[in-house]
Amino acid sequence: MDLPRLRLIRRGAVMSQEELAQRSGVARDTISKLETGRRGAYPSTIRKLAAGLQVQPQMLTGGVEYLDEGPADQRPPTDREEKVRDRPERDRRIGF
């Protein structure tokens, strides 16, 4: 798996590759290869790097952007969520 944001996030954390290696348990050489695209990452490696950087793993893979809202059940529902919740199950349609 490609880690397009690893270098950007690591530098934003003002951390060297060596420091990230110590914090995450991932070899510095591996971090270097991941940042330059010469190697793909296993999910376990992504989790270790994310823990070392104190971010969610999805932030490294360029997946979902995060807002600091917390879990859906601990924040007020959006208007759309409220409308879906109020409709009976039989009225919900999937697809077109």
Buried (B, 14 or more C-beta within 10 A) or exposed (E): EEBEBBBEBBEEBEBEBEBBBEBBEBEBEBBBBBBEEEBEBEEEBBBBBBBBBEBEBBBBBEEEEEEEEEEEEEEEEEEEEEEEEEEEEEEEEEEE
